[in-house]
Amino acid sequence: MENYTFRLQPGQDLFDSIEAFVREKHIEAGCVLSSVGSLTKAILRLANRNSPSEYTGYFEIVSMIGTVSIYGSHLHMSISDSDGKTIGGHLMSGCTIYTTAEVVLAVFADTVYKREFAEDSGYEELVVYKK
């Protein structure tokens, strides 16, 4: 297992920047071990909704988990506002970093994560291959 730790800067798009890092390092299978930071805009797809919800203000990233791959990533994030109200969902493009985002990834060199259509869910779901 390899690991990477990197910091994203103010104004960057959280999801798109993680995806760019995954492409740059040609990561075929990995997961988010840890992430903290802050946002001024968050785009999340909430449970059982087809379209994303947009939130603007100042938010702390209180957790982010999921799988990453050049073949498709699946990330969930929880954020809290200045009153501590917390909401979470499927991380989408469009989240704007406020001060920082620190991301720690684990990478599995002997594994490939792909996304393939699953009839049982109707979505592109994780399929795991060994190299």
C-alpha positions as CSV (number, residue, x, y, z in Angstrom):
1,M,0.0,0.0,0.0
2,E,1.2,3.5,-0.9
3,N,-0.1,6.7,0.5
4,Y,-0.3,10.3,-0.6
5,T,-1.0,13.5,1.5
6,F,-1.6,16.7,-0.3
7,R,-3.1,20.2,0.4
8,L,-5.5,22.0,-1.8
9,Q,-5.7,25.7,-1.8
10,P,-8.3,28.4,-1.6
11,G,-10.6,28.7,-4.6
12,Q,-9.8,25.2,-5.9
13,D,-12.7,22.7,-6.6
14,L,-12.5,19.9,-4.1
15,F,-13.8,17.0,-6.2
16,D,-12.2,18.1,-9.4
17,S,-8.8,18.6,-7.7
18,I,-8.9,15.1,-6.1
19,E,-9.8,13.6,-9.5
20,A,-6.9,15.5,-11.2
21,F,-4.5,14.2,-8.5
22,V,-5.8,10.6,-9.1
23,R,-5.3,11.0,-12.9
24,E,-1.8,12.6,-12.4
25,K,-0.7,9.7,-10.2
26,H,-2.6,7.1,-12.3
27,I,-4.3,5.7,-9.2
28,E,-6.4,2.6,-10.2
29,A,-7.6,1.8,-6.6
30,G,-7.5,3.9,-3.5
31,C,-9.5,5.4,-0.7
32,V,-9.7,8.6,1.3
33,L,-8.2,7.9,4.8
34,S,-8.6,11.4,6.1
35,S,-9.6,14.9,5.0
36,V,-10.2,18.2,6.8
37,G,-10.6,21.8,5.6
38,S,-13.1,24.4,4.8
39,L,-15.5,25.4,2.0
40,T,-17.4,28.5,0.9
41,K,-19.6,26.5,-1.4
42,A,-20.7,22.9,-1.2
43,I,-22.5,20.8,-3.8
44,L,-23.9,17.5,-2.4
45,R,-26.3,15.0,-3.7
46,L,-28.4,14.0,-0.7
47,A,-29.9,10.5,-0.1
48,N,-32.5,9.4,-2.6
49,R,-32.4,12.6,-4.6
50,N,-31.7,12.9,-8.3
51,S,-30.3,16.4,-8.3
52,P,-27.6,18.0,-6.2
53,S,-28.2,20.6,-3.5
54,E,-26.0,23.8,-3.3
55,Y,-24.9,25.4,0.0
56,T,-23.1,28.7,0.3
57,G,-21.5,30.2,3.4
58,Y,-18.6,29.0,5.6
59,F,-18.3,25.3,6.3
60,E,-15.9,22.9,7.9
61,I,-15.2,19.6,6.3
62,V,-15.9,17.2,9.2
63,S,-15.4,14.0,7.2
64,M,-14.8,12.7,3.7
65,I,-14.7,9.0,2.8
66,G,-14.9,6.9,-0.3
67,T,-13.1,5.2,-3.1
68,V,-10.9,6.8,-5.9
69,S,-9.8,5.5,-9.2
70,I,-9.0,6.8,-12.7
71,Y,-12.0,4.7,-13.7
72,G,-14.4,6.5,-11.4
73,S,-14.4,7.8,-7.9
74,H,-17.2,7.7,-5.3
75,L,-16.9,10.1,-2.4
76,H,-19.2,11.2,0.4
77,M,-18.6,14.3,2.6
78,S,-20.1,15.8,5.8
79,I,-19.8,19.6,6.4
80,S,-20.8,21.7,9.4
81,D,-21.8,25.4,9.5
82,S,-21.0,28.0,12.1
83,D,-23.8,26.7,14.3
84,G,-22.5,23.2,14.1
85,K,-25.4,22.0,11.9
86,T,-24.0,19.1,9.9
87,I,-25.2,17.7,6.6
88,G,-23.7,15.1,4.4
89,G,-24.1,13.4,1.0
90,H,-22.4,12.5,-2.3
91,L,-19.6,14.9,-3.1
92,M,-20.0,16.6,-6.4
93,S,-18.0,19.0,-8.5
94,G,-18.4,22.7,-7.6
95,C,-17.3,22.6,-4.0
96,T,-15.0,25.7,-3.4
97,I,-12.2,25.5,-0.9
98,Y,-12.1,28.4,1.6
99,T,-8.8,28.2,3.4
100,T,-7.5,24.7,2.8
101,A,-8.3,21.0,2.2
102,E,-5.9,18.4,3.5
103,V,-6.4,15.0,1.9
104,V,-4.8,11.7,2.7
105,L,-5.2,8.8,0.2
106,A,-4.3,5.1,0.5
107,V,-3.5,3.4,-2.8
108,F,-3.7,-0.3,-3.4
109,A,-1.1,-1.3,-6.1
110,D,-2.5,-4.9,-6.7
111,T,-6.1,-3.8,-7.2
112,V,-8.2,-2.0,-9.8
113,Y,-11.5,-0.3,-9.0
114,K,-13.9,0.1,-11.9
115,R,-17.5,1.3,-12.2
116,E,-19.9,-0.9,-14.0
117,F,-23.7,-0.9,-14.4
118,A,-25.5,-3.0,-11.8
119,E,-29.0,-4.1,-12.5
120,D,-29.8,-4.5,-8.9
121,S,-29.3,-0.8,-8.1
122,G,-29.6,0.8,-11.6
123,Y,-26.3,2.7,-11.0
124,E,-22.7,2.4,-12.0
125,E,-21.3,0.4,-9.0
126,L,-17.9,-0.6,-7.7
127,V,-16.3,-3.7,-9.2
128,V,-13.0,-4.9,-7.8
129,Y,-10.3,-6.6,-9.9
130,K,-7.0,-8.0,-8.9
131,K,-4.0,-7.2,-11.1
